[in-house]
Amino acid sequence: MPLHDNDPIVAIATAPGRGGIGVVRVSGGRATRGGMQPLDWLVPGVVALPPGRALVPRHAHYGAFPDARGRPIDRGIALLFAAPHSYTGEHVLELQAHGGPVVLQMLVARCIEIARAAGVPLRLAEPGEFTRRAFLNDKLDLAQAEAVADLIAAQTVAAARGAAASLDGRFSADIHALVEALTSLRLLVEATLDFPEEEIDFLQASDALGQLGRIEGQLDALLARARHGALLRDGLRVVLAGVPNAGKSSLLNALAGTEVAIVTPVAGTTRDRVEQTLAIDGIPLVIVDTAGLRETDDHVEAIGIERSWDAIARADLVLHVHDLAAADPAADAAENAAIAARFPRGVPVLKVFNKVDLAQAGGELADACTGGLAGAASAADGVFISARAGTGLDELRRRVLEAVGVPQAQEGTITARERHLEALRAARGHLEQARANVTGGCLDDGYCVADGGALLSDAHLDLFAEELRLAQEVLGSITGAVTADDLLGKIFSSFCIGK
């Protein structure tokens, strides 16, 4: 569908299923025709009003929604929003009826029937089309539009608040501030390019590198917040790994607060992955319990172990569960060392020493804290817990977030997507290259000069200006100031119909 298709559109705006209230939304047209009421081709046929009455924008009107023969399909509320004071920036009519699927489908069909008789090309809206029109009509920027979908899909209170903050424009405001700072620095640099004899002195006096440093600091701070926001939106995948009977399933049940996984004294009880979604300090987590890792001739168990390694490879964090009450501590330590050696590079690993209650009862905990039991080194290397007794679980929750770089509390929470992180990282790379062009370091073409903290007399100011431009452009892609049509199609196609 063309991005600038201005045909009127209609859709059910509430979630599928039955409910007390359902909403049908129509959007189309930016100006009235002949001074008549907006959507005048639709309103008289779909809303039964008393003679001489008309819909007043932003006022609720109760009445019948008649079919073609005048029989009421339902009774409810009609709301008119005149352009440009509407969600899409166009004229919008919302019909609030009872939330039965058949009733709402009849209302949509009635709107299309009226439009066909009037010669108006009303059609069903595509996923995200109302929000896409809001973006195209400058009601929202692209980051705010994405926040609409994130708010709808939020799984935790923190994620909902972060999405609401982004929808209010906090993330966009930070991007705009960076773009404005880059614009000021670009103007300063480009103004000097026509005066090669004085350009270095002028830029030194104008503190060009100081301005660049402040922009870099602001970008780094925003990138850290965006990483946190991406976790709020997408969550973490945490995999429990270890030898059989280390207590992984018990730990999953303890964290979930319910009996999710089967727990028995028999090693190898878990044969396949068991997943449970929960939240820690507002961060959604998918905890994955896996089959115990060991050599086996059991074909079914071997398949489960292979799937365990697949889950570990895709994890954001691995909790390597050790058994403090192992019957043979030396053999257990050797097995855990072999497992640890196979963990993928780049995946954070947190050691979890389980069954601390049994170790205490056996008088062995002191040895564990000094490295004598099951390969444990010290409390600093991991977390000592008892999944059965609940000991140490709060500390474990804190360490899980700490292991992936999430602070326990952060002001100015926003939600962010992977494309936002990629754009921020790309902008940071352009700023680093810009600095190298004028202070030293190696450029992409292999040209290298001595490192330095000041502008070089042979500084590549033209390349410096170009890198600043590229950084500004990639930041603009976050809010949609610079955006390809195919990206818009990809983003809005992920929205629900009616939004």
N, C-alpha and C positions, 0 to 999 in steps of 0.2 A: 504494500500500500504506500502511495506517495506520502512523504512526511507533511506536505502542505495541502493535503486534501481537506477542503473546508466543508464537505458535505455534512449535514446534520447527522448525529449518531445517537443511538439509544441502547441502553443495556440495563439489566438488573444490577443494582449497585451493592446489594447486600449479599452475604455469603450464601452458597447453595444450602438447601435444606429448609426445614420449617422453623418459623419463629413468630414472635408476636407481631413484629413489624417488618415489612419489606419495602425497599425503595427502588423505583424505576427512575432512571435519570436520562434526560434528553439534553443534548448540547448542540448548538449550531447558530450561526449568524452573529454578526458583530454590530449590526445597525438595524433599526426598525425600517419597515417598508411603508412609504407614504405617510409617515407619522403615526402608523398604527402600533398597537401593542406588540412587543417582541413575541415571537413564536405565535403570531396571530393565526397562522394556518393550522395550528395544533390545538390551542387551548380551548376554543369553543366546543370541539368535538370530544375531547377527552375529559373535560371537567364540567359538570353541570352546575352553573351558577345562576342565582336569581336574575330575572330580567333587569338589564341596565347595570349589572355589576360586572366588574373586570378584576382580574388578578392584579394586586398591588405588589410591586417588587418587595421582597423581604418581609411579607406579611403572610401568615398562615391562613389558608382558606379551607374550611371543611365543606365537603360536598360529595356527591356521587360521581363515580367514574363509569359512564354509560357505554354500552356496546353500540353497534351500528343501528339497532332497533330501539335504542333508548332505554333498554333494560340495564339496571346497575350491575356492573361486574363486581363492584365493591364500593364501599364508602371510606373516605380517608382525608388526608391533608394534601393540598397542593401548594407548593412553594415555587415562586418565580424569582430568579436572580438575573437582573438585567446586566448586559455587558457594559463596561468591563469589570463590574463588581461581582464576579463569580469565580468559582474554582478554576474553570478553564479560560476565563477571560472572554467567553462568548455568552450569549443568552442561554440560561440553563433552567429547565423545568424539572422539579422533583415531585414524584407522586408517591406518597407514603400510604401504603395499604396494609392489609393483613399479610403476614409473611408466609403464605402458602405458595409453593412453586407454581401451581396451576393458575392461581390468581395473578401472580406477577407475569407469567408468560402470556396470559390473556391481555394484560395491559400493554405489554410490549407489542403484541400483534395488533392491538387496536391503534397504537401510535403509528405503526407502519401502514396500516390500512388507511388512516386519515391522510398521511403524507402522500400515499399513492394517488388518492382521489384529488389532492391539491397539486399534484405534479411536482412535489418536493422529493429530492433524492435521499430521503432518510434511510439509513442502513444500521445494521447491528455494529456496535463498537468492537474493536479488536482489543486484546489484552493491553492494558496500560494506556489506551488512547486518550482517555480524559486527562490523565496526568501529562501525557506527551503534549497535548494541546495547551495545558497550563504552562509548560516549559516554552513552547514555541511562541506563546502570547506574552512571555515575560512575567508570568505570575510567580514562577519558581525558576531557580537556576537548576542545573543538572544534579548537583550534589543534594539539593533540597528535594528534588523529585525522587531520587533514589532513597532518600530518608523516609518518604511516604511508604514505600514498599517495606523498608526495614522496620518501621513502626508497626505495620500490620503483622509482620512476621516475628516480632520480638518474643523471645521465650522467657525472659526474666525482666524484673522491674528495672534493673540497671540498663539493660538493652533498650527497653522502651524509653527510658529517660534520655539515653544517649541519642536515640533516633529523633526524639522530640527536639532536643537541642540542635541537632543538625537541620531539622526541618525549620526551626526558628532562624537559621542562618548563621549559627556560631562558627561552624566549620568553614562556610563560605566567606565569612568576614575575615577569618585568619588567612585564607587564600588571597583575598583581595588586598589585605595589608602587605603580604609578601610581593604581590604583583606591583603594587604602587611603589614599594621600596626599590624593586628592580627597575621600574620605569625611571625613577629619579636617577639611579646610578647609570642607567643606559644613556640618558640625556646628557649626563655629565661627561661620560666617556666619549660619546659620539660627537659632542661639541668640540672636543679637543683634537679630533682626527685631522682637521684641516690646518692645524698649527703644530707641525711636527717638532719645531724647535723648542716649544714651550710646554708640550703636552705633559711630560713627566713631572715637571715642577708644579704645574697646575693641578694635576691629579694628587700629588703628594700634599699640596696645601689644602685640597678639598677633602682629604682623608678618604680617598676612594677605597683603600683596603680596609679601613675601619668600617665603612658602610657595608662592604662585602662581608666582613666578619659578623656584623650584627644580623645581616640577612641569613647567613649560615646558621647562627645561633637560633633564630626564630624558626627556621626550617627544621632544625634538629628537634626542637621542642614540639613542633607540630607533628613531626614524624613519630615521635614517641607516643603522643596522644592518639594518633591514627592507628598505631599498632594495637594499643589498648582497645580502641574502638572496633577494630577488626575482630578482636577476640570476643567482644561483647556481641557482635553480630553472628560470627561463625562458630564461636566456641572452641573448645580444645578437645582433642582426641587423646585420652590418657589410657595407656595399655598396661595391664598388670601382667608381669612376666616373672618366671622363676621355675624352679624345679617342682615336680609334683608334690602336693601335700604341704606346701610352704604356707598356705593360708590365703591364697589369692581370692578364692570364692568367698571366704569368710570376710575378707576385707571389702569386697564388692558389696556384700550384704550390709556390712556395718556402715559404709558410706551412703548407701541407698536408703538405709533405715527400714529395709524390708527384705524378705527372703526371695531374692532374685535368682540366685544360683543354688544348685544342690550341693550340700556340704556333707561329706562322709569321711571317715578315717582312711578310706581306701585310696591309695595313690592313683592318680589318673582318672578320677571321677569325671572331670571336665574334659569332654572330647571335642567340643566346638566352641566358637566364640560366643560369649554372652554379653550383651550390651545394655547399659542403663544410663539414661540421661538425668543429670542433676545439676545443681548450681552451687558454686562457692563464691561468696561475696559478689553475687550478681553475674559471675562469669559462667556461661553454660558449659558443661563438660559431658562428654560421652565417655563413660568408663567401660573399658573392654576387658573382660576376664577371658583368659586364654588357657588352652591346654598346657599342662606342665611340660617343660622342655627337657627331654631326655632321649636317649637311644632306645628304640623299641622295635620289636618284630610284629607288633599288633598293627595290622593294616589300617584299621579305622583310627586308632590313636595316632598313627603316623600322619594321616591326612589332617587330623586336628592340629598336630604340631607344625605341619607345613603352613597351615592357615595362621597359626600363632605368629610365625616369623613374617608372614605377609602383613599382619596387623601391626607388628612392631615397626616394619619399614615405613608404614604410613602414619605413625604416631607423632603427635606434637610433644609428647612426654612419655617416657617409660618409667613405671614404678617397678624396680627390680626387687621382688619380695624374697627375703632371706628367712630361713627357719632357725630361730635362736634355740629351739629345742630339738634340733636334729639328732638322731641316734648316733650318727657318725660324723662329728663336726669336720674332721679333716676331709673326708670324702665329699661332704656337702660343700665345703669351701672350694674344692677343686672343680666340682660341677658348676658352681656359680661363677667361678673365674672363666671357665670355658664359655659359658653363656654370655658373660659380659664382653668377651673378646669378639663375639659375633654381632654385637649391637651395631647398627649403622652409624657411620660418622655423621655428626651434625644433629642427631636426635638427643635432646637432653635426657639424662638418666638420673633418677633419684633412688637411692637405696632405702628400702623399707625393711627394718629388722622386726619381724613379727614374733608373737608368742612370748613377749617380755614377761608376762605373768608366770609362765612355766619356767623360764630361765631364772627368775627371782626365787621361785619356789625351790629350784635345784641349787641355788647359791652360785649360779654361773654368770650372772649379769656383770659382775666386776671384770671377769675375763673378757666378756664381750666388748666392754668399753675400752679395753686395751689391746684388742686385736686377737684375742685367743680363741674366740668362739665363732664358727661359721664365717670366718674371714672379715668380721666386723672390725673397723679401725677405731672410730670414735663417734660420738654423737654428732660431730660436725660433718661427718661423711654421709650421714643418713638420718633417718627418723626411727626411734624405737617405739613400737606400738604393741598393743594386744587387740587384734580385731575382735576377739571374743568378748573381752572385758570393756572395750571402748577406750582403753588407755592410749593417749597420744594422738588421737584422731584430729583434734583441733590443731595441733602442731603440724600434723601431716597436711591438712588443708592449707595452712599458711605456706608451708614449704612447696607445695605443688604450684601455687601461683608465683612464688618467688623463683622457682626453677625456670619458669618460662618468661620471667621478666615483667610480671604484672604486679604493680604496687597494691597494697591492701586498700588504699583509698586514693582517689585522684580527682582533683577539681577539674571542672570544665570538660566532663565526659562527653564524647561524641561517638557516633558510629561511623565506621569507614569500611570500604570494600577493598578487595585486592587491587583493583585498578587504581584506586586512590594511592595505595602504598607504592605501586609501581611508578606512578607519576611523581610522587614525592622523592623516591629514590633516584629517579632519572634527573630531576631538577637538582638534587644534591650533587650528582655526578657532574652536571654541567657547571655548577659553581666551583667544584674542585678543579675542573679543567680550566676554568676562567682564571683562577688564582695561579695555577701553574704557568699559564701563558704570560703572566706579567711579573712573577716573583721567582721563577725557576722550576725545575723539575722536568720530566720527560713528557712530550706531547705525543699525540697519536701517530704523528708521522716519524717518530723516532728522534726528533730534535730535542736535545737535552742541554740545559744550562745549570749552573751552580745554584744550589738552594739558597734562598734568602728571604728575609721577612719584609723587604722593601721593594718598590717598583724598580725594575731593571731599566737601564738606559736603552737597551734594545728590546724593550717589551713589545709583545705582539698585541698591540691595542685593538687591532681589527679583529683578531681572534677572540680577544677578551670580550669585546662588544657582542660578537656572534654567540658566544656561549651564554652570555646574559640573556640574549634574545631567545635562545632555545630553552633556557630555564623558564623564562616567562611564558613561553608558548605551552610548555608541558604542564605548567601549573594551571593555565587557562583551560586545559582539557578537563580538569576536575569539575569546574563549574559550568562547562559548556560554552565558554567564550570562544574556544577553538575546538570544534567537535565534528567528526565525520558523520555523515548520515547513516552509514552502516553500523556505527557504534550506537547511535540512538535507537535504531531498530533492535539491536541486541539487548539493550538495557530495558526498553519498555515492553518487549515481548515476554519478559519474565514476570510482569505484573499480572494481577488477577483481572478478569473481565469485569467491567463496571468501575474500575479505578484508573 
